[in-house]
Amino acid sequence: MTKELKCHIHTFSDFFHNLGFKRMDGSLYGLLVLSEKALNSEEIQKELELSQSAVSQSLKTLLAFNVIELSGPSLRVKHYQAKEDSLSIVASVLRKREQENVEMFKRMTEISMEKLPSNSIVFKRLRSLHGTCQLAEALMSFIIKTVQSPNYNQELLTGTLPLLLDKLNGNLELKDIKELRALGLC
């Protein structure tokens, strides 16, 4: 790995930390993303200057969230690599962590709204939060179901979904509908 790439590992660390993971999880993931080859735990320890137990714990976390995978034929020494499909990683994190939190928060808004008059400001705030939870659930469900689909194609999705959402955000013209039909999206 070049020095230019290695200097970006801290960005992975910060990003993962902001998502609620440990910084070392982000550093380890960043190392595997930026590495040309799969690495074993000793190589990871050496590169990141971490203890064996810290590397082991981080590997377990990243494996549990399907962020990394085992690589290579050797049963004696395990090698790890970052998964190439980052959207499936997002789906895994959403499925394992975020869905339950959003569902619990949405339920709290429902219980709270039952006890309030519909014209109160608190009710209106809770209704807005409830709607946001519903939107979050719909987006999470879309991502999770998409990556589980046998027809899933990350490049097609990441290339066309932003276009589709952009079109939905603005004025959808007849030529846009034809373009989306040609892509099989409507």
C-alpha beads as a LAMMPS data file, in Angstrom:
LAMMPS data file: protein, C-alpha beads

186 atoms
185 bonds

1 atom types
1 bond types

-500.0 500.0 xlo xhi
-500.0 500.0 ylo yhi
-500.0 500.0 zlo zhi

Masses

1 110.0

Atoms # bond

1 1 1 0.000 0.000 0.000
2 1 1 1.318 3.403 -0.914
3 1 1 1.871 6.132 1.683
4 1 1 -0.676 8.255 -0.182
5 1 1 -3.367 5.622 0.384
6 1 1 -2.295 4.730 3.923
7 1 1 -2.771 8.340 5.038
8 1 1 -6.523 7.932 4.327
9 1 1 -7.010 5.208 6.950
10 1 1 -7.791 7.855 9.583
11 1 1 -10.732 9.010 7.433
12 1 1 -12.188 5.492 7.583
13 1 1 -11.654 5.555 11.348
14 1 1 -13.493 8.874 11.718
15 1 1 -16.307 7.778 9.410
16 1 1 -16.916 4.521 11.290
17 1 1 -16.736 6.332 14.633
18 1 1 -19.423 8.760 13.460
19 1 1 -21.609 5.763 12.561
20 1 1 -21.296 4.355 16.089
21 1 1 -18.503 1.852 15.537
22 1 1 -15.131 1.867 17.255
23 1 1 -12.389 3.844 15.541
24 1 1 -10.229 0.743 15.227
25 1 1 -13.036 -0.969 13.288
26 1 1 -12.834 1.853 10.773
27 1 1 -9.043 1.716 10.659
28 1 1 -9.062 -2.027 10.078
29 1 1 -11.740 -1.733 7.395
30 1 1 -9.839 1.116 5.748
31 1 1 -6.661 -0.956 5.719
32 1 1 -8.470 -3.852 4.022
33 1 1 -10.192 -1.581 1.497
34 1 1 -6.911 0.047 0.533
35 1 1 -4.886 -3.169 0.498
36 1 1 -4.307 -4.937 -2.816
37 1 1 -4.273 -8.344 -1.105
38 1 1 -6.053 -10.073 1.734
39 1 1 -4.260 -9.748 5.056
40 1 1 -3.920 -12.030 8.060
41 1 1 -4.296 -10.785 11.620
42 1 1 -0.538 -10.500 12.187
43 1 1 -0.164 -8.281 9.122
44 1 1 -3.075 -6.157 10.316
45 1 1 -1.517 -5.842 13.795
46 1 1 1.774 -4.734 12.300
47 1 1 0.263 -2.205 9.871
48 1 1 -2.079 -0.611 12.405
49 1 1 0.151 -1.067 15.446
50 1 1 -2.663 -2.677 17.433
51 1 1 -2.656 -5.554 19.907
52 1 1 -3.718 -9.041 18.865
53 1 1 -6.829 -8.855 21.071
54 1 1 -7.865 -5.478 19.598
55 1 1 -7.479 -6.814 16.054
56 1 1 -9.355 -10.003 16.946
57 1 1 -12.275 -8.067 18.461
58 1 1 -12.462 -5.711 15.499
59 1 1 -12.359 -8.610 13.016
60 1 1 -15.271 -10.261 14.862
61 1 1 -17.306 -7.049 14.694
62 1 1 -16.621 -6.464 11.005
63 1 1 -17.381 -10.104 10.154
64 1 1 -20.656 -9.946 12.123
65 1 1 -21.769 -6.932 10.081
66 1 1 -20.634 -8.554 6.796
67 1 1 -18.220 -5.700 6.149
68 1 1 -15.272 -8.030 5.545
69 1 1 -14.920 -11.644 4.520
70 1 1 -12.490 -14.501 4.808
71 1 1 -10.343 -14.983 1.759
72 1 1 -8.041 -17.649 0.421
73 1 1 -7.757 -21.399 0.607
74 1 1 -5.631 -21.698 3.768
75 1 1 -7.417 -23.135 6.768
76 1 1 -4.384 -22.637 9.011
77 1 1 -3.976 -18.874 8.651
78 1 1 -7.092 -16.805 8.053
79 1 1 -6.861 -13.942 5.599
80 1 1 -9.375 -11.120 5.474
81 1 1 -10.477 -8.740 2.757
82 1 1 -13.026 -5.961 2.454
83 1 1 -16.193 -6.808 0.570
84 1 1 -16.485 -5.136 -2.802
85 1 1 -20.229 -4.472 -2.626
86 1 1 -20.575 -1.552 -0.237
87 1 1 -24.366 -1.383 -0.589
88 1 1 -24.709 -4.886 0.841
89 1 1 -22.607 -3.664 3.779
90 1 1 -25.031 -0.788 4.318
91 1 1 -27.964 -3.216 4.110
92 1 1 -26.371 -5.463 6.710
93 1 1 -25.785 -2.586 9.143
94 1 1 -29.328 -1.314 8.597
95 1 1 -30.785 -4.775 9.146
96 1 1 -28.733 -5.548 12.251
97 1 1 -28.771 -2.170 13.995
98 1 1 -30.944 0.579 12.640
99 1 1 -34.271 -1.073 11.825
100 1 1 -34.973 -1.978 15.431
101 1 1 -34.067 1.495 16.706
102 1 1 -36.306 3.248 14.189
103 1 1 -39.170 0.830 14.894
104 1 1 -38.942 1.432 18.664
105 1 1 -38.789 5.209 18.198
106 1 1 -41.774 5.146 15.827
107 1 1 -43.773 3.091 18.332
108 1 1 -42.998 5.665 21.045
109 1 1 -44.414 8.416 18.822
110 1 1 -47.583 6.369 18.242
111 1 1 -48.110 5.732 21.961
112 1 1 -47.473 9.370 22.798
113 1 1 -49.802 10.714 20.084
114 1 1 -52.684 8.560 21.381
115 1 1 -52.722 10.633 24.557
116 1 1 -52.681 14.074 22.934
117 1 1 -55.211 16.216 21.105
118 1 1 -54.444 16.306 17.390
119 1 1 -54.276 20.104 17.335
120 1 1 -51.501 20.384 19.960
121 1 1 -47.994 21.401 18.917
122 1 1 -46.535 18.327 20.639
123 1 1 -48.837 16.065 18.629
124 1 1 -47.761 17.797 15.410
125 1 1 -44.079 17.376 16.261
126 1 1 -44.578 13.713 17.102
127 1 1 -46.561 13.182 13.883
128 1 1 -43.657 14.677 11.930
129 1 1 -41.200 12.361 13.717
130 1 1 -43.517 9.416 13.033
131 1 1 -43.616 10.253 9.326
132 1 1 -39.842 10.545 9.248
133 1 1 -39.572 7.105 10.867
134 1 1 -41.905 5.691 8.218
135 1 1 -39.730 7.196 5.499
136 1 1 -36.595 5.765 7.148
137 1 1 -38.233 2.328 7.333
138 1 1 -39.224 2.499 3.669
139 1 1 -35.699 3.472 2.596
140 1 1 -34.104 0.768 4.750
141 1 1 -36.545 -1.813 3.426
142 1 1 -35.806 -0.741 -0.146
143 1 1 -32.048 -1.107 0.325
144 1 1 -32.286 -4.431 2.168
145 1 1 -34.739 -5.985 -0.303
146 1 1 -32.761 -4.673 -3.265
147 1 1 -29.491 -6.327 -2.266
148 1 1 -31.358 -9.579 -1.548
149 1 1 -32.934 -9.608 -5.000
150 1 1 -31.577 -12.169 -7.491
151 1 1 -31.532 -9.354 -10.073
152 1 1 -29.434 -7.044 -7.879
153 1 1 -26.818 -5.089 -9.784
154 1 1 -24.981 -2.515 -7.657
155 1 1 -23.574 -0.568 -10.592
156 1 1 -26.985 -0.257 -12.252
157 1 1 -28.633 0.741 -8.985
158 1 1 -26.040 3.309 -7.910
159 1 1 -25.943 4.682 -11.438
160 1 1 -29.685 5.018 -11.961
161 1 1 -31.248 5.513 -8.528
162 1 1 -29.735 8.981 -8.007
163 1 1 -31.091 9.939 -11.453
164 1 1 -34.527 8.590 -10.570
165 1 1 -34.606 10.367 -7.212
166 1 1 -33.393 13.573 -8.816
167 1 1 -36.195 13.320 -11.363
168 1 1 -38.767 12.678 -8.638
169 1 1 -37.514 15.696 -6.752
170 1 1 -38.038 17.975 -9.744
171 1 1 -40.469 18.040 -12.583
172 1 1 -40.801 14.710 -14.287
173 1 1 -41.166 15.272 -18.009
174 1 1 -42.322 12.821 -20.671
175 1 1 -38.757 12.301 -21.949
176 1 1 -37.690 11.449 -18.374
177 1 1 -40.431 8.828 -18.103
178 1 1 -39.305 7.303 -21.416
179 1 1 -35.704 7.242 -20.158
180 1 1 -36.762 5.513 -16.927
181 1 1 -38.898 3.002 -18.864
182 1 1 -35.899 2.224 -21.086
183 1 1 -33.947 1.432 -17.916
184 1 1 -36.826 -0.776 -16.699
185 1 1 -37.512 1.484 -13.724
186 1 1 -41.131 2.407 -14.412

Bonds

1 1 1 2
2 1 2 3
3 1 3 4
4 1 4 5
5 1 5 6
6 1 6 7
7 1 7 8
8 1 8 9
9 1 9 10
10 1 10 11
11 1 11 12
12 1 12 13
13 1 13 14
14 1 14 15
15 1 15 16
16 1 16 17
17 1 17 18
18 1 18 19
19 1 19 20
20 1 20 21
21 1 21 22
22 1 22 23
23 1 23 24
24 1 24 25
25 1 25 26
26 1 26 27
27 1 27 28
28 1 28 29
29 1 29 30
30 1 30 31
31 1 31 32
32 1 32 33
33 1 33 34
34 1 34 35
35 1 35 36
36 1 36 37
37 1 37 38
38 1 38 39
39 1 39 40
40 1 40 41
41 1 41 42
42 1 42 43
43 1 43 44
44 1 44 45
45 1 45 46
46 1 46 47
47 1 47 48
48 1 48 49
49 1 49 50
50 1 50 51
51 1 51 52
52 1 52 53
53 1 53 54
54 1 54 55
55 1 55 56
56 1 56 57
57 1 57 58
58 1 58 59
59 1 59 60
60 1 60 61
61 1 61 62
62 1 62 63
63 1 63 64
64 1 64 65
65 1 65 66
66 1 66 67
67 1 67 68
68 1 68 69
69 1 69 70
70 1 70 71
71 1 71 72
72 1 72 73
73 1 73 74
74 1 74 75
75 1 75 76
76 1 76 77
77 1 77 78
78 1 78 79
79 1 79 80
80 1 80 81
81 1 81 82
82 1 82 83
83 1 83 84
84 1 84 85
85 1 85 86
86 1 86 87
87 1 87 88
88 1 88 89
89 1 89 90
90 1 90 91
91 1 91 92
92 1 92 93
93 1 93 94
94 1 94 95
95 1 95 96
96 1 96 97
97 1 97 98
98 1 98 99
99 1 99 100
100 1 100 101
101 1 101 102
102 1 102 103
103 1 103 104
104 1 104 105
105 1 105 106
106 1 106 107
107 1 107 108
108 1 108 109
109 1 109 110
110 1 110 111
111 1 111 112
112 1 112 113
113 1 113 114
114 1 114 115
115 1 115 116
116 1 116 117
117 1 117 118
118 1 118 119
119 1 119 120
120 1 120 121
121 1 121 122
122 1 122 123
123 1 123 124
124 1 124 125
125 1 125 126
126 1 126 127
127 1 127 128
128 1 128 129
129 1 129 130
130 1 130 131
131 1 131 132
132 1 132 133
133 1 133 134
134 1 134 135
135 1 135 136
136 1 136 137
137 1 137 138
138 1 138 139
139 1 139 140
140 1 140 141
141 1 141 142
142 1 142 143
143 1 143 144
144 1 144 145
145 1 145 146
146 1 146 147
147 1 147 148
148 1 148 149
149 1 149 150
150 1 150 151
151 1 151 152
152 1 152 153
153 1 153 154
154 1 154 155
155 1 155 156
156 1 156 157
157 1 157 158
158 1 158 159
159 1 159 160
160 1 160 161
161 1 161 162
162 1 162 163
163 1 163 164
164 1 164 165
165 1 165 166
166 1 166 167
167 1 167 168
168 1 168 169
169 1 169 170
170 1 170 171
171 1 171 172
172 1 172 173
173 1 173 174
174 1 174 175
175 1 175 176
176 1 176 177
177 1 177 178
178 1 178 179
179 1 179 180
180 1 180 181
181 1 181 182
182 1 182 183
183 1 183 184
184 1 184 185
185 1 185 186
